[in-house]
């Protein structure tokens, strides 16, 4: 359980892929943003409401309720 770690070799591949994708998106007018993939459920429901179809619940090992953003 948890999030995935990427070693140096895998990161080099990911960085090249993301660079190509971001470059293409920027050529078509997109802007770069960075948002958290998951956050406290309380924070997320405050932003988007209680619609459970749009929020994926997670529970960390400490018992805290986290949620995965539906738009990610």
Number of C-alpha atoms within 10 A of each C-alpha: 5 6 5 6 8 10 8 9 8 10 12 12 11 13 11 11 12 12 12 11 11 15 12 12 13 11 9 9 7 11 9 7 5 5 8 8 11 16 16 15 21 13 12 18 16 9 9 12 12 13 8 10 7 15 19 13 15 16 12 11 9 6 8 11 14 19 22 18 19 14 7 8
